[in-house]
């Protein structure tokens, strides 16, 4: 088998929450060695979970992606089970160290000397308080590549006063105003955190281009990706429409941004309702007059669909709400997958809108190996989304299960950093080397 695409590249993961860990996960999937220094005296919220030792009552009443645990039981090591962690920390290594102490910074210095990339997405100023700057990294390893992914950049009016998760980025950039329904207030929108994933993908790509450049020049570099600027890609059409035409776009629900009608999400036959998350829907998008005629034919050519007002896209645009009501009356009588097959056979783009749990039964996902089994400590195996890429000569797999806290202490301290046994015992006695958070960390 050929070497993995990024085999031989070592990345220091100094990341938190989602945007940074997603990027380093992608690099790990491609074969890079990802090493995460973890401070046993400081808990990063929403990275290994909401807190180090969450009460069972909290887990039972929080949203699953933030605090879900198997059977809602925290167990003895809840930080190793959090869904926000296990979904992002496969193919990585963990070692414990408190970089606020001089001996902790010395360990990091040794790691920098034998690494290729330092990746972080902390709040602006965090790295500087620790003394970790690009100049410091470069003085240790001139070939190092540093990637910084602050919310709003490291300079400017938002840099220091505004901290953000993906939902805050969406609101500041205006995405929350654009992706709602045209008859509801933006406050009714649910959070989607898509800016995190966009920043992660862009960051991983930036690392690979920087590595390519280093192969050519022998030099490392500093890369900064402001998540807010990167998130603007989610609504390019609105930015261009305002820049070129002076139009301020608003929310259009599920309609087509190019103005083609009908386009929407319509109810299908459902076993339940939204309160139990088993209401079923189907997305239908008509791109031209021929597809409109095909849709009408698939619905049995009802009299209303033969109305001359609907023969052209301009007419359908003017009367889209009436058309949507009629389509909804038709679709609500059919199972979503059955209706998808019927419409696609007629040449009409259509697909079920799947609640997350139904993805596991989707035949397209199964056929492409989208889900992979991943062992999760004593709780057994679970299925997770697999790697984003597949290559014929270098398969991309789960090489390492989600890392336990401090799981690779021996490997990092002994093999990579070349600490003596006496030095390791001193670091252990000082609380740096451990597999648990300190007892005073809640």
N, C-alpha and C positions, 0 to 999 in steps of 0.2 A: 504494500500500500504506500502511496506517495505521502510525503510529510503533509501535515495539516497546513492550511494556507498561512497562518500566523505562528506556526511552531517556531520556538526560539525567541519569541518576543515576550518580554516581561512587563506587566502593567501594574502600577501601584494604584489600588482602588481606594481613594480617600473620599468616597461618595456617600450621599445620604438620600433617603426617600426613593424617588423613581428615576428622574431624568439621568442622573449619573450612573446608578447601578444598571439601568437598561443598556446604556452604551457599553459598559464593561462586560455585561453578559454577552452582547453580540460579539465582542472581541474574543471572549472566552470560548464561545461556540466555534469560532474560527481557529482555535488552537492556541491562542495566546495564553501565557500563564498569568492569571489574575491573582494578585495577593492583596488582601484587605487587612490593614492594620486596624485593630479594634480596641478602644479604650475601655478597660473594665470598670473605670470609675465615672464614666460619663455615658449616659444612654441617649442615643439619637432617636427622637420620636419618629414614628412612621418608617423606620428603617428595619429594625428587628421587631417591629410591633409598636403599639401605642405606649407601652411602658415595659420595663424589664419583668415586673412581677404583677401582672394585672389580676385583680380579684375576679372570681368566677362570676359574680353578679355583673361586673362590667362587661365581660365577654358575652353574657347572655343578652345584653341590651345594646350592643354596638353593631355597626354595619359589618358585614362579613369580611369584606376585603381589608378592613382596617384592623379588626380584632378577632377574626374568626379563628377558632382552634378546633381540632378534632373533638367532637362531643361537647364543645364549650367548656372543656376542662383545661386549666392552665398547665397542669403537670409540674414537674420539677424544673424544667428548662423551657419555659414558654418562649424565650427569645429565639429558640431554634425552630419554632413551629409557625410563626406568624406568616400569613399568606402574602403579605407585602414583601417578605424576605425570601421565602422558599421559591417564589415564582421568578426571582431575579438573581439568585445566587447559586445556581448550578455552575459547574466548570470553573470554580474559584477556590481560593485557599484563604484561611483566616489565621492570623496570629494576634495575640493580645499584647498591647503596649500602651503606656500612658505618655503621649508625646508632650505633655505639659512639663514633664520632669527632664532634667538634663540627660539622664541615662536613657530615657525614652527617645529623645531627639537623636542621641548617638546611634541607637538601633535604626531609626529611620534613615540617618545619614548613610549607614552601611548598606541599607536596602537600596537607596537612591543610586549608590555607586555601581550596583550590578543590575539596574533596571533600564528600560527603554522609554517608558511613558509614566508620567504622574498625572492622574485624572481626578479632578475634584469639582463639585457643584455646590459648595457650601455658601452660606450668606457672605456677602462682601465684607471683608475685614477679618474673617475667621482665620484664614491662613496667615495673614500678616501678624495677628496676635500670637500665633505659634512660632513665628519667625520663618515660615515656609513661603518663600518668594521664588520667582523664576531665577533671580540672580543667585540665591542660595543654592538652588538645585543645580544650576549650571556650574557653579564653582566646584561642586562635587563631581558632576558628570556632564562635561560639555556637550555630549550627544543626547542629553535628555530632552524629551518632548513633553511640555506641560500643557494640559488642556484645562481651561477654566470655563465653567458654564454657569455664570451668575444669572439671576432672574432678569435684571434689566441692564446688564453691563456693569463694569467696574467704575465707570465715571458717569457724570450727568445727574440730573435732579432726583432720579429714582434710585440711584445706586446704593446709598447707605440708609435711606429712610424707609424704604419699602422692601419687605421680604415677601416671598411668594411661593405658593404651590401652584400646580397647573391651573386650578380653578381661578386663582387670582390673576394669572397671566391672561387667561381668556377674557376676563372682565375688563382689564385695563386695555387690552388690544382691541376690544369691541366685538370679539367673537360671540360673546354671550348675547349681544343685541341682534346678531345676524342669524343665529341657528335656532331661534324659537319659532313659535307659531305667530301668525300675524294678528291673532285676536286675543293674545295673552300677554301678560307682563313678563319681562325678562326674569323676574324673581322666581317664576314658576319653573324655569329650566333646571334640569338636573345637571350635576357636574360630570364632565367626561375626562378631564385631565389629558387631553390629547397632546397638549404642548409638551408634556414630559416625554412622550414617545418620539415626537418629532425631533426634540433636542437630542435624545439618545441616539437615534439613527444618524443624525447629522454629525454628532460627536464621534461616533465610531468611524464614519467615513472620513472625517477630518484626521483622525489618528492614522488611518491607512495611507492617506495622501501625504501626510507628514513623514511617515516611514519611507515611502517611495522617494520623497525629496531628500531624505537623509542618505539613502543609498546613493543618490546622485552627487550630493555635495559633502557628505560627511558631517553635516551640522544638524543640531536639534533646533527646536523653535518653540515659541510661546503662541498658543492658540486661544482665543477667547470667543465664545459663542454666547451671545445674549439670548436667553430663551425667548424673550418677548419678540425680538426681531425675527427669530427663526419661526415662531408661531404664526407670523403674518402670512406664511404660505398657506394657511388654512382658508384664507378668504382673499386670495389674490384677485379674484374677479371684482370684488367690491372696491379694493384699492385702485385697480385700474379704471373702473367705471368712474370713480370720483376724480382721479388724476386727469383722465382724458376728457370726461364729459361733464364733470361737476355734479354728478348724481350721487346722492346719499342713499345707499341701499338700506333696506330694513329686513325684518324677518319674513320669510316666505314659507315657513314650515318645510314640508317635504317636496315642494315643487321644484322644477328644473331651473337651475341658475341661468340657463340659456334661453328660457322662455318658451319651451316646448310643452304642449298640453295634449292630453292629460298626463300628469306625472304625480304620483303620490303613494301613500301607504294606506291600504284599504283593509277593512275587517274581514277575517275569514271565520269559518265555523270554529268555535272555541269551546273547550271543556270548562272554562272558568273565566274569571275577570282579572283586571289589573291588580286587585288586592291580593291575589294568590299567584300572580305572575304566570298565569296560563291562559291569557288572552292571546289569540293568534292573529297575525296580520300578514298581508302580502304586498310587496312593492311592485308597482307596475309603472313602466315608463314608455310612453309613445313618442317616437322620434320624428315621425313624418306622417303624411296623409295616408300612405299605403299601410303603415302599421295601425293607424286608426281604423281603417277599413277591416284589417285583420282582427283587431280587437272586437269590433262590432260583430264580425262573423262568428268569432269564438263564443260570443255571448248569445248567439242565436238570431242576430240581426233584429233586435227589438225595434219597434216603431220609433221610439225616442232617439235611438242612435242614428236613424236615417234622416233626422232633421237637417235641412240644408244649412242651418246656422253652424253646424259642426263639421262641415266638409273641409274647411281649411283651418290651419293652426290659428290664424287671426280670430276666426269665429269661435274656436274652442277656448282661446285665451279670454275672450270677452264673457264666455258663459261657463267658465271652468267649475265654479261651485255647483251649478246645476248638474254638470256632467259627473263630478265627483260623487254627488249624492246618489245618482243612478248607478254608477259603478259599484259603490259600497253596498247598495241593495242586492246587486248580483253576487258579489264576491262573498258576502256573509253566509251564503248557503253552501259553500264548498270548503273542503279541507284544503289547507294552504299548499301542500305538496301536490295534491291532485290538480289544483287549479294552475299551479306553476307548470306542470307537464302539459296541460291543455293549451295554455297561452304560448308557451315556448314552441310547441308543435305548430302553432299558427304563425310563428314569426314575431311574437310580441315579447319584448324583454320583461321578465317577471321572476320573482324569487321570494320565498318566505322570509319574513323578518324574525330571526330566531332569538328567543331569550337564551341567555348564556348556557343553561344546562342542556338545551336541545341541540347545541352544537355537537355534543358528543355522539349523537345518533345520525348526524348528517353524512350521507354516503360520499359526498365529495371530499369532506374532511378526512374520512376514514380511508378513502382510496389513495389519498396523497400523504398518508402518514403524518397528519398534522399534529396528532396527539402522541405523546411518548410517556411511558410509565417511568416514574421517578420514585425511588425509595426515600421515605421520610422518617428516619429514625425508627423508634419502636411502634409508630402508628401505622406502619405498613406502606404499601405502594399506592400512589395516586397518579392520575393522568394530568399532564400539563401540556401547554402549547409547546410544540417542538421548535427546533431552530428555523430561522427564516429562509435559509438556503439549503440546497442540496447540490452536491457536485459529484460527478460520476467517478472521479479518481480519488477524491478526498472526502469520504462521508463525514457529515457533521452530526455528532452524537452527543448524548449526555455522558461525558467522561467522569464527572464528579457530581455526586448528589449535593443538594443544598448544604452549605458548610455549617458545621457546628462551631460555636464560639470557641476560638483558640484551638481548633482541631489540628492545625498544622504548625503549632509552636515548635515542635522538635525539628521539623524540616527547615523552617525559616531560621531559627536561632543557630542550629548546629550546622546544617549543610550550606545555607546561603550566606549567613552573616558570620560564620566561623567563630562563634563564641565558645570559650572554654567551659568545662563543666563548672569550674568555680564561679565564672561570670554568670552562668545560667542560674546557679543557686542564689547568687546575690540578687538577680533580677526577680527570681521567684519570691524571695523573702521580702522584696520591696513592693510586691503586688503587681508587677508587670506581667509575669507569666502565670496564666491561670486559664481555666475553662469556664469560669462563671463571672457574672458581674458581682462587684463588691456588695456585701450585705446591706449597705446603706443606700444602694441605688434602688429606688422604688419601681 
